[in-house]
Amino acid sequence: MQVDVVAHIHAKPGLELELKAVLTAFIAPTLKENGCQCYDLFVDADDPTKFTFIEQWASREALDAHGKSEHIAVGRARFPDLLAQPPWVQVLFPAK
């Protein structure tokens, strides 16, 4: 079953560019992962400290594997220094 994800990630003020570099580095390897159908990064139009990933995965298993991938672990290790608050992640299933 398809899984969609909305992940909000909020940088500490002044660290937007550093966080953007970490998040941007997730994109290319993630798009090559089995089951990744969409993985887009956005920045809030009114607040450059707020980033959002919109993701689509073929299955929950594919999403779970993504969460355990090496490139995600490397990036998450940088989060304590860069984030204003913990990420807010919403996992959604189609309401069919």
Wavefront OBJ file of the C-alpha trace (Angstrom):
o trace
v 0.000 0.000 0.000
v 1.279 3.471 -0.902
v 2.547 5.656 1.943
v 2.881 9.448 1.857
v 5.005 11.441 4.279
v 5.092 15.099 5.248
v 8.177 15.945 7.310
v 8.646 19.423 8.779
v 12.179 20.350 9.828
v 12.923 23.680 11.533
v 16.453 25.144 11.556
v 17.907 27.202 14.348
v 18.014 30.846 13.231
v 21.204 31.532 11.328
v 21.752 27.858 10.478
v 19.354 27.650 7.535
v 22.060 27.185 4.911
v 23.819 24.467 6.889
v 20.560 22.562 7.405
v 19.590 23.029 3.761
v 22.908 21.453 2.727
v 22.251 18.434 4.966
v 18.692 18.012 3.701
v 19.652 18.505 0.059
v 22.264 15.756 0.438
v 19.426 13.327 1.267
v 17.721 13.776 -2.110
v 19.902 12.009 -4.713
v 20.533 8.807 -2.718
v 16.924 8.645 -1.546
v 15.568 8.870 -5.093
v 17.604 5.736 -5.894
v 16.087 3.753 -3.015
v 13.746 0.892 -3.730
v 10.151 2.069 -3.418
v 10.813 5.825 -3.488
v 8.246 7.419 -5.792
v 8.632 11.070 -4.771
v 11.025 12.931 -2.470
v 10.782 16.711 -2.739
v 12.215 19.376 -0.439
v 10.534 22.744 0.055
v 11.300 25.880 2.063
v 8.536 27.951 3.644
v 7.774 31.054 1.563
v 7.559 33.237 4.685
v 10.125 31.621 7.000
v 13.444 30.407 5.569
v 14.144 28.384 8.735
v 11.295 25.959 7.928
v 11.806 23.074 5.507
v 9.343 20.397 4.430
v 9.842 17.091 2.671
v 6.900 15.698 0.696
v 7.511 12.007 0.101
v 5.725 9.096 -1.527
v 6.720 5.482 -0.990
v 5.470 2.254 -2.551
v 5.044 0.644 0.879
v 5.584 1.082 4.595
v 8.473 -1.366 4.311
v 10.199 0.887 1.755
v 9.734 3.880 4.067
v 11.095 1.937 7.037
v 14.173 0.915 5.022
v 14.697 4.571 4.075
v 14.707 5.530 7.744
v 17.529 3.037 8.349
v 19.658 4.101 5.372
v 23.221 5.285 5.900
v 22.795 8.715 4.304
v 19.823 9.479 6.546
v 21.750 8.372 9.646
v 24.684 10.604 8.711
v 22.392 13.608 8.250
v 20.391 12.959 11.403
v 23.637 12.944 13.392
v 23.949 16.645 12.517
v 20.386 17.506 13.604
v 21.089 18.279 17.296
v 23.330 21.188 16.297
v 21.065 22.495 13.531
v 17.428 22.036 14.570
v 15.322 24.428 16.614
v 12.991 21.567 17.589
v 12.541 17.877 16.777
v 11.237 17.143 13.262
v 7.488 16.682 12.953
v 6.781 13.734 10.657
v 3.331 12.663 9.490
v 2.901 9.272 7.791
v -0.270 9.022 5.714
v -2.130 6.191 4.021
v -4.709 6.763 1.255
v -8.239 7.035 2.658
v -9.710 4.562 0.206
l 1 2 3 4 5 6 7 8 9 10 11 12 13 14 15 16 17 18 19 20 21 22 23 24 25 26 27 28 29 30 31 32 33 34 35 36 37 38 39 40 41 42 43 44 45 46 47 48 49 50 51 52 53 54 55 56 57 58 59 60 61 62 63 64 65 66 67 68 69 70 71 72 73 74 75 76 77 78 79 80 81 82 83 84 85 86 87 88 89 90 91 92 93 94 95 96
